[in-house]
Amino acid sequence: MSCRLLILDDHLMLTQSLALLLAEQPDLEVAGQFGTGDALLAWLPTAGPAPADVLLLDLQLPAPDGLTLLPMLRRQWPALRILVFSTAATPELLTRVAEAGANGFVPKSADADQLLAAIRAVYEGQSVFPKSERKASVAPADSPLLQRLSVREREIVSLIRAGLTTRDIAEQLSLSEFTVSTHRRNIMHKLELHNVAVLVQFAHTHGL
């Protein structure tokens, strides 16, 4: 029996590439592709009591984003296994994803074999997280300053801490350099910081 998959990602080219990869696997079947959470939520009630086995979920979506969708999906479709496929696997983000009900997390930097292995493991009931990076709890997540940042902004802070340039970040997140620069300005303003060195120290202190 094949594993029926849903893909929720607003990057059409990536979704199409994933569908082609999965179509080559005899034990995997793509049952639906969606670009927004609203489209998925509208489709699920029409697809019967067991619409699919595994959902590949990107976190960076037009509202509602992935972190908002996770608990909703877990409550309404508890049998649906959810594998988050996103960027910037920070310890704090991994903890939030797990607590929201995901069955696993695979970074978009993973190769095809890693992704396929994670899909099959989640389908078989396993929990798949980068254990070396995940924390059981991350106290700094309660910081009022940290709460000012969106998921996307936290990703960018993590990548800045890793030493990536604006161009590197734009390429990794499929954004324009202008958009990344705007995010950087907004981050500095929200955190009331004035230079990158202090931002990197903030990221280190808060587990980003």
N, C-alpha and C positions, 0 to 999 in steps of 0.2 A: 504494500500500500504506500502510495507516494505522500510526501509532506506537501500540503497546500499552503502556499505563501501569499502574503499581501505585502506590498511595498508602499510605504508612505514617505515621500521625499519630494520637495518642490523643485529639485533640479532635474529637468526632463531628460537631459542627456545621460545623467548618472542612472536614472531609473530605467531608461532603455538599455543601457549597458548591463545593468544588473539582470534585467529580464532575459537578455540574450545568454548571459552566463548561466543562469539558473535553468534555462530551457535545454541546455546541453546535458543536464544531470538527469538520469533516468528515474531517480527517486524523489525529484523535486518538481513541483508544478506551481506556476504563478497563477493565482486565482484572481488577482486584482492589483491595479496600480493606481495610486492616488497622489495628487499634488498638494492637497490641503486636508487638515483634520476634519473640517466640515464635510468634505466629500466622502471621507471614510465613514464618518458617523451617520451620514445619510444612507449609505449603502448597506452597512452591517445589518440593520433590522430587516432588510429585504432579502437577505441571503440565507435565511434559515437558522436553526438553532446552533449549528456548528459551521460558520462561514469559512473558516480556515484554521490551520494549525499554528502557524507562526506569522507574526507581523514583524517586518523590518521597519523600524521607526527612526526617522531622523528627528533630532531635537529642534533644529532651527527651521521653523515653519511659520507661515503667516498665522496669526492668532486663530485658534488656540495652538500654542506651541507644544512640543513633545512632552515637556514636563507637566503641562496642564492636562494633556490627553491621557497620560499614563494611569492615574488613579481612576479616571472615568472609565477607561477600557477595562481595567481590572475589576471594577464593580459590576459592570454590565455584561462583560464577556469573560468570566473568570477562567474558562478553559483555553482561551487564546493565549499562547505563549508569545512574549514580546521581547525581541532582540533589538536593542538600541544600536543603531549604526550611525555614528556621529563623530565629530572631531573633538580634540582637546579632552582626553580622558584624565582630568585632574582628580585627585583623591576626593575632594569635596563634591565634585559633580557625580562621580561614581557612587558615592554614598547616597546622594539625593535620588539618583536613578533607581538604585536598589530599594530604597525606602518607599519610592512611589509605586513599586510593583513590577519592575522589569525583571525578566529572567536572565538577562545577559547584556553585555556591552562589548561591541567590537569597534575599534577606531577605524575611521575611513582610510587611515594609512596602512591598514592590514592588506595582505595580498589575498588573491582569490582562494587559495587553499585554506587560509585561516578563516575567512568568512564562511566558506562552505562547511568547514569543521564545526564552527560555532552554531550554524543553523541546525546541523544534524544533532549536535549535543543538546541544544535547547528543545528540539523536537522530541528527543528521548527523555526529557524531563530533568536534564542537568542544568545547573546554574553556571553561567560562563561570564566571569569578570576577570579583569587583569588584577589578580590577587596581590601582586607586588605593589600596586598603586592605590588600591582601595583601602580606606580607613574605616574602622568600625564606627567611629564617631569623629566629627570634626568640629570642635568647639568654636573655632573662629568663624564658622558659618553664621553664627548668631550676631556677629559684629554689625552694628547699625550701618556703618559705611559700606560693608560688603553687600548688604541687602539692597543698596541703591543700584547695584549693577544688574543688568539683564544677563541671561545665559550667554548670549553672543558676546557681550562685553567681558564676561569672565573668561570666555575662550580666548579672546584677544589678549587679555592680561597674561594668561598662561603662556601664550605664544611669544609675547614680548619678553617675559621672564626667560624663556628658552633661547632668546637671542635672535629671533627672527626679525627681519626688516619689514617695513610696511609692504614692500613688493612681495616678499615671501609669504606674509600673512594673507595678502590678497589672493595669491595663487592657491594657497592651501584651502582657503575657505570659499573659493570661487566668487570673490567680491572684487569690485574695482578698488584701485589704490585710493581714490577719492573717498569712497565709503569707509575704508579702513582708517584713513586719516581723520575722518569725522568721528568715528567711534573713539579713536585715541583722544581727541580733544574732549569729547563728552566724558570719557573715563576720568581724565585728569580733573575736570571740573567737578564731577560728582564726588570724587575722593578727596578733593581739595588739596591736590598735589601739584608740584611745580616742575618736576623733572623726572626723567625716566629712571634714574638711579633710585630715587625714593619709591617709585612705582614698583620696581623690581623687589625692593626690600619689603614693601607691602604684600606683594604676591607671595613671597617666601613665608612671611609671618602668618598669612591666612591660608596657606596650603593650596594656592592656585598654581 
